[in-house]
Amino acid sequence: MKRIIILPLLLIAIGLFSESQTTRIDKNLTIYTDVMRQLDINYVDTLNYDQLIKTSINAMLRQVDPYTVYMPKSEDDNLRMMTTGKYGGIGAIIMQRDSNVYISDPYEHMPAAANGLLAGDRFVSVDDMECYGKTTKEVSDKLRGKPGTMVTIVVERDSVLITKEIKRQDIHLPAVNYATVLHDSIGYIAFAEFTSNSAQEFLVELDKMLNSNNIQRLIIDLRNNGGGLIDEAIQLVGYFVPQGTEVVSTRGKVDKACRSYTTQNNPIFPDMPIVVMVNGQSASAAEIVAGALQDLKRATIIGERTYGKGLVQNVRPIAHGGHLKVTTSKYYLPSGRCIQAIDYAERQKGNQLHRDTAGGILPDIVLTDSQKLDITYNLYRDHMFFDYATLYHRKHSSIAAAKDFHLTDEDIENFCQFLENKKFSYETETGRNLGELIKMAKQEDLDSTLLADLEAFKPRLTVDYRAAIQRNRAEVEEMLGGEIVKRYYYHRGYYAYLLRYDKELKRAIEEVSNL
């Protein structure tokens, strides 16, 4: 008898729970609507309700995870770029310094470069918008638009205002940053992102190297690759593993979020020895490729532990033409391990977020980041490499080919003179910490002898930046020379130049040569 009673009671309880969930949502939506209505009727000033509502939605979604975002219809271009790598614009990377926005990297063969815009040009205005005090996003939004439309840009260069009428075009960012044949018939492909047709672009570059040099081994560089489309990752892995091999699976709350992704075609290079390079900025689809090839014992992974972005997003339509990019599941590799490093559900429980050391991809050969807080870091942080490269480009109409370009002793001396003219000062992190320690000691009224001892250390921490540059000359040449080469040969030249300084690549070459 008890059994007969218990079951209906359970069903009723479940029904009440489901109903309460719905009721709570309806209740809170009613409250939200009433708040907006009262603002509309009573607030002293006129409000931008579209922006207000977008801000409130974004604040809500920030409590979920960084990848679940709302995009109104006005941001369709951003959605298009996210999924295809294409957008309507002028084809340039821009950067902010203080209250100004500058061109950082114009892309080769694209409208900005074709119309004579250069790295270092400061935006004065874009159409009717003055750019001083604006953010890079504000300027970027103004530069983008429907392909074929015109945009009027005023930049300042060497204290001269330059006006350009530029036609926007469909900008497609290349998936392959650089591809070349290294010694001993080793192919090298620096793969930037997994956008539409990126796997095919990878294959085209690989075929070129096979046809021209008959390469025997391959290095795939996924460092700083932030991921993208999962289908492109599956297709790339499919070039190297048998048809029907599971590359990754997804698991989520609803059935349609749970599926297995397998390779669809016979492999083109089933036996080619492969090394994959990764670092802490390799994420999402890049981690799927590296992790799957590792699990399937098809490649050796070398570098740093990857980012650990193992959350899957789907784009869902929202009323009035908007979209919601929402996290629906997590990635799991063939071995069953989850890529995701951070459990964002802990945020909803009020717990502090932390990175799980089991997340991401641990390389077979771990290379630690040897970057130091030295003169090179300070020069980069203060834009000295960038500014000198701008000046150098103004004075030199041409340089040697990217792979042959070298900075001379005279170039280094000219750079030092430039720093002197800029009144560049270099304080070590140790020196800054000592200054804070002395300040604290004075506030605490410590013994004068101790203060004198601390003060005595200061001259020993004063750095002669000329001597520091000579001590770190290889790093300075890498950073400064790369920035200069980029002005003449754009990103492909930049990569060609940097290869000679890439210690991680040298280790990858050693490893792949032994496979």
TAGI-V882728 format. One record per residue. N is the residue number from 1. OMEGA is omega in degrees with one decimal (* if undefined). Layout:
n=N omega=OMEGA
n=N omega=OMEGA
This chain:
n=1 omega=179.6
n=2 omega=179.9
n=3 omega=-179.1
n=4 omega=-178.2
n=5 omega=-173.8
n=6 omega=-175.5
n=7 omega=176.0
n=8 omega=179.4
n=9 omega=177.7
n=10 omega=179.4
n=11 omega=178.4
n=12 omega=-179.5
n=13 omega=178.5
n=14 omega=178.6
n=15 omega=179.2
n=16 omega=179.0
n=17 omega=179.8
n=18 omega=-179.9
n=19 omega=-179.5
n=20 omega=176.6
n=21 omega=178.5
n=22 omega=-179.2
n=23 omega=179.8
n=24 omega=177.9
n=25 omega=180.0
n=26 omega=-179.9
n=27 omega=-177.3
n=28 omega=175.0
n=29 omega=176.8
n=30 omega=177.5
n=31 omega=-179.6
n=32 omega=179.3
n=33 omega=-179.7
n=34 omega=176.8
n=35 omega=178.7
n=36 omega=-179.5
n=37 omega=179.5
n=38 omega=174.2
n=39 omega=-178.5
n=40 omega=-175.7
n=41 omega=-164.6
n=42 omega=-174.4
n=43 omega=-170.8
n=44 omega=-178.7
n=45 omega=175.2
n=46 omega=-176.6
n=47 omega=172.2
n=48 omega=-171.5
n=49 omega=176.4
n=50 omega=180.0
n=51 omega=-179.2
n=52 omega=-179.2
n=53 omega=177.5
n=54 omega=179.1
n=55 omega=-179.4
n=56 omega=177.2
n=57 omega=-179.8
n=58 omega=178.3
n=59 omega=177.3
n=60 omega=-176.0
n=61 omega=177.1
n=62 omega=176.7
n=63 omega=-177.3
n=64 omega=174.0
n=65 omega=-175.4
n=66 omega=-171.5
n=67 omega=176.2
n=68 omega=-173.4
n=69 omega=176.5
n=70 omega=178.0
n=71 omega=176.5
n=72 omega=-177.8
n=73 omega=-179.0
n=74 omega=-179.3
n=75 omega=178.7
n=76 omega=178.7
n=77 omega=178.0
n=78 omega=178.0
n=79 omega=179.7
n=80 omega=178.7
n=81 omega=-178.3
n=82 omega=-173.4
n=83 omega=-175.5
n=84 omega=-173.3
n=85 omega=-178.2
n=86 omega=172.6
n=87 omega=176.4
n=88 omega=-176.5
n=89 omega=-176.5
n=90 omega=176.1
n=91 omega=178.5
n=92 omega=170.6
n=93 omega=179.7
n=94 omega=-178.6
n=95 omega=-179.6
n=96 omega=173.2
n=97 omega=-175.6
n=98 omega=-176.7
n=99 omega=-176.7
n=100 omega=175.9
n=101 omega=-176.2
n=102 omega=167.5
n=103 omega=179.1
n=104 omega=-178.7
n=105 omega=170.1
n=106 omega=179.5
n=107 omega=-179.0
n=108 omega=175.8
n=109 omega=-179.6
n=110 omega=-168.3
n=111 omega=-178.3
n=112 omega=179.8
n=113 omega=-178.9
n=114 omega=179.8
n=115 omega=172.1
n=116 omega=174.7
n=117 omega=-174.0
n=118 omega=171.3
n=119 omega=-177.9
n=120 omega=176.3
n=121 omega=179.6
n=122 omega=178.5
n=123 omega=174.0
n=124 omega=177.2
n=125 omega=172.4
n=126 omega=-171.0
n=127 omega=-176.1
n=128 omega=-175.9
n=129 omega=171.0
n=130 omega=-170.4
n=131 omega=179.0
n=132 omega=-179.4
n=133 omega=179.4
n=134 omega=177.6
n=135 omega=176.5
n=136 omega=178.2
n=137 omega=-179.8
n=138 omega=178.7
n=139 omega=179.8
n=140 omega=178.8
n=141 omega=179.9
n=142 omega=-179.8
n=143 omega=-178.0
n=144 omega=178.9
n=145 omega=-178.0
n=146 omega=176.8
n=147 omega=-179.3
n=148 omega=177.5
n=149 omega=-176.7
n=150 omega=174.3
n=151 omega=179.1
n=152 omega=-176.2
n=153 omega=172.7
n=154 omega=177.3
n=155 omega=175.3
n=156 omega=179.8
n=157 omega=-179.3
n=158 omega=177.5
n=159 omega=178.1
n=160 omega=177.4
n=161 omega=-179.1
n=162 omega=-179.8
n=163 omega=179.8
n=164 omega=170.6
n=165 omega=-171.7
n=166 omega=176.1
n=167 omega=176.6
n=168 omega=175.3
n=169 omega=177.6
n=170 omega=-177.5
n=171 omega=175.5
n=172 omega=179.0
n=173 omega=-177.7
n=174 omega=178.1
n=175 omega=179.6
n=176 omega=177.7
n=177 omega=-176.5
n=178 omega=176.4
n=179 omega=-179.1
n=180 omega=175.6
n=181 omega=176.5
n=182 omega=-178.5
n=183 omega=179.3
n=184 omega=174.4
n=185 omega=177.2
n=186 omega=175.9
n=187 omega=179.6
n=188 omega=177.8
n=189 omega=173.2
n=190 omega=-171.5
n=191 omega=-167.8
n=192 omega=-175.1
n=193 omega=-178.6
n=194 omega=176.0
n=195 omega=-176.5
n=196 omega=178.3
n=197 omega=-179.3
n=198 omega=178.2
n=199 omega=177.0
n=200 omega=176.9
n=201 omega=175.3
n=202 omega=-178.2
n=203 omega=179.0
n=204 omega=179.7
n=205 omega=178.9
n=206 omega=177.9
n=207 omega=178.2
n=208 omega=-178.8
n=209 omega=177.3
n=210 omega=-177.0
n=211 omega=-176.1
n=212 omega=-173.5
n=213 omega=-179.2
n=214 omega=-178.1
n=215 omega=-177.4
n=216 omega=-176.8
n=217 omega=-174.2
n=218 omega=170.2
n=219 omega=176.2
n=220 omega=-177.0
n=221 omega=178.7
n=222 omega=177.1
n=223 omega=180.0
n=224 omega=174.9
n=225 omega=-175.6
n=226 omega=175.6
n=227 omega=-177.0
n=228 omega=-172.4
n=229 omega=-177.9
n=230 omega=-179.5
n=231 omega=178.6
n=232 omega=176.7
n=233 omega=178.7
n=234 omega=-179.4
n=235 omega=179.8
n=236 omega=178.0
n=237 omega=-179.3
n=238 omega=175.6
n=239 omega=-168.9
n=240 omega=-177.2
n=241 omega=-176.5
n=242 omega=175.7
n=243 omega=179.0
n=244 omega=179.1
n=245 omega=175.5
n=246 omega=179.7
n=247 omega=-178.4
n=248 omega=173.3
n=249 omega=177.6
n=250 omega=178.1
n=251 omega=179.8
n=252 omega=-175.8
n=253 omega=-178.4
n=254 omega=-174.1
n=255 omega=-176.0
n=256 omega=176.2
n=257 omega=-178.3
n=258 omega=-179.9
n=259 omega=178.2
n=260 omega=179.1
n=261 omega=-179.0
n=262 omega=177.5
n=263 omega=-171.8
n=264 omega=-174.4
n=265 omega=174.6
n=266 omega=-178.3
n=267 omega=177.7
n=268 omega=-177.9
n=269 omega=-172.4
n=270 omega=-172.6
n=271 omega=-176.7
n=272 omega=176.2
n=273 omega=-173.8
n=274 omega=166.0
n=275 omega=178.3
n=276 omega=179.5
n=277 omega=-179.8
n=278 omega=171.5
n=279 omega=-176.4
n=280 omega=178.1
n=281 omega=171.9
n=282 omega=-170.9
n=283 omega=169.5
n=284 omega=-176.8
n=285 omega=176.6
n=286 omega=177.8
n=287 omega=176.5
n=288 omega=-179.6
n=289 omega=-178.5
n=290 omega=-177.2
n=291 omega=179.7
n=292 omega=179.1
n=293 omega=176.2
n=294 omega=-179.5
n=295 omega=-178.1
n=296 omega=179.4
n=297 omega=-177.9
n=298 omega=-179.6
n=299 omega=171.8
n=300 omega=-178.8
n=301 omega=-175.7
n=302 omega=178.1
n=303 omega=-179.8
n=304 omega=173.9
n=305 omega=-176.3
n=306 omega=-170.2
n=307 omega=-177.7
n=308 omega=177.3
n=309 omega=-175.9
n=310 omega=178.6
n=311 omega=-177.3
n=312 omega=177.0
n=313 omega=170.3
n=314 omega=179.7
n=315 omega=-179.3
n=316 omega=179.0
n=317 omega=178.0
n=318 omega=-178.8
n=319 omega=176.4
n=320 omega=170.4
n=321 omega=179.3
n=322 omega=178.3
n=323 omega=173.1
n=324 omega=172.4
n=325 omega=-169.1
n=326 omega=176.2
n=327 omega=-175.5
n=328 omega=-176.0
n=329 omega=177.3
n=330 omega=178.1
n=331 omega=173.8
n=332 omega=-177.4
n=333 omega=-177.4
n=334 omega=179.8
n=335 omega=-178.6
n=336 omega=-179.1
n=337 omega=179.4
n=338 omega=-178.9
n=339 omega=-170.8
n=340 omega=-177.5
n=341 omega=-176.6
n=342 omega=176.9
n=343 omega=-177.6
n=344 omega=174.8
n=345 omega=178.4
n=346 omega=178.4
n=347 omega=-179.8
n=348 omega=177.8
n=349 omega=-179.2
n=350 omega=-179.4
n=351 omega=178.8
n=352 omega=178.8
n=353 omega=174.4
n=354 omega=-179.9
n=355 omega=178.5
n=356 omega=-178.6
n=357 omega=176.9
n=358 omega=-179.3
n=359 omega=-177.7
n=360 omega=179.7
n=361 omega=175.0
n=362 omega=-177.8
n=363 omega=173.3
n=364 omega=176.4
n=365 omega=-175.1
n=366 omega=175.1
n=367 omega=-179.2
n=368 omega=178.6
n=369 omega=-177.1
n=370 omega=-177.9
n=371 omega=-178.3
n=372 omega=175.0
n=373 omega=-175.3
n=374 omega=-178.7
n=375 omega=-178.7
n=376 omega=178.0
n=377 omega=-178.8
n=378 omega=178.1
n=379 omega=177.7
n=380 omega=-178.2
n=381 omega=-177.4
n=382 omega=175.5
n=383 omega=-179.3
n=384 omega=176.2
n=385 omega=-178.8
n=386 omega=-176.0
n=387 omega=178.7
n=388 omega=177.3
n=389 omega=176.2
n=390 omega=178.9
n=391 omega=-179.8
n=392 omega=-179.7
n=393 omega=177.7
n=394 omega=-173.4
n=395 omega=-176.3
n=396 omega=-177.7
n=397 omega=-179.2
n=398 omega=174.3
n=399 omega=176.6
n=400 omega=176.0
n=401 omega=-173.1
n=402 omega=-176.6
n=403 omega=-178.4
n=404 omega=-174.9
n=405 omega=177.0
n=406 omega=171.8
n=407 omega=-179.9
n=408 omega=174.5
n=409 omega=178.2
n=410 omega=177.7
n=411 omega=180.0
n=412 omega=178.1
n=413 omega=177.6
n=414 omega=177.8
n=415 omega=178.1
n=416 omega=177.4
n=417 omega=175.9
n=418 omega=179.2
n=419 omega=178.1
n=420 omega=178.6
n=421 omega=178.3
n=422 omega=-176.8
n=423 omega=177.8
n=424 omega=176.1
n=425 omega=-175.9
n=426 omega=175.4
n=427 omega=179.9
n=428 omega=175.2
n=429 omega=176.9
n=430 omega=178.8
n=431 omega=178.4
n=432 omega=179.2
n=433 omega=177.4
n=434 omega=177.0
n=435 omega=177.7
n=436 omega=179.4
n=437 omega=178.2
n=438 omega=177.9
n=439 omega=179.3
n=440 omega=-179.8
n=441 omega=177.6
n=442 omega=179.3
n=443 omega=-179.3
n=444 omega=176.6
n=445 omega=-179.6
n=446 omega=-177.1
n=447 omega=-177.4
n=448 omega=177.9
n=449 omega=177.4
n=450 omega=178.5
n=451 omega=178.8
n=452 omega=177.9
n=453 omega=178.7
n=454 omega=179.0
n=455 omega=-178.3
n=456 omega=178.9
n=457 omega=-172.5
n=458 omega=179.3
n=459 omega=-179.4
n=460 omega=179.8
n=461 omega=175.0
n=462 omega=-171.2
n=463 omega=169.2
n=464 omega=-172.3
n=465 omega=175.5
n=466 omega=178.0
n=467 omega=179.2
n=468 omega=178.1
n=469 omega=179.2
n=470 omega=178.7
n=471 omega=-178.1
n=472 omega=-171.3
n=473 omega=-178.5
n=474 omega=179.4
n=475 omega=178.6
n=476 omega=178.2
n=477 omega=178.5
n=478 omega=-175.8
n=479 omega=-177.5
n=480 omega=179.1
n=481 omega=178.1
n=482 omega=179.4
n=483 omega=178.4
n=484 omega=-178.6
n=485 omega=-179.6
n=486 omega=-179.4
n=487 omega=-176.7
n=488 omega=-171.7
n=489 omega=174.9
n=490 omega=-169.6
n=491 omega=-179.6
n=492 omega=175.9
n=493 omega=178.6
n=494 omega=178.7
n=495 omega=178.8
n=496 omega=179.3
n=497 omega=-173.4
n=498 omega=-176.5
n=499 omega=-176.6
n=500 omega=-179.1
n=501 omega=-170.3
n=502 omega=-179.0
n=503 omega=179.0
n=504 omega=178.0
n=505 omega=177.9
n=506 omega=177.7
n=507 omega=178.1
n=508 omega=177.4
n=509 omega=178.3
n=510 omega=-175.8
n=511 omega=-176.8
n=512 omega=178.4
n=513 omega=-178.6
n=514 omega=-179.2
n=515 omega=*
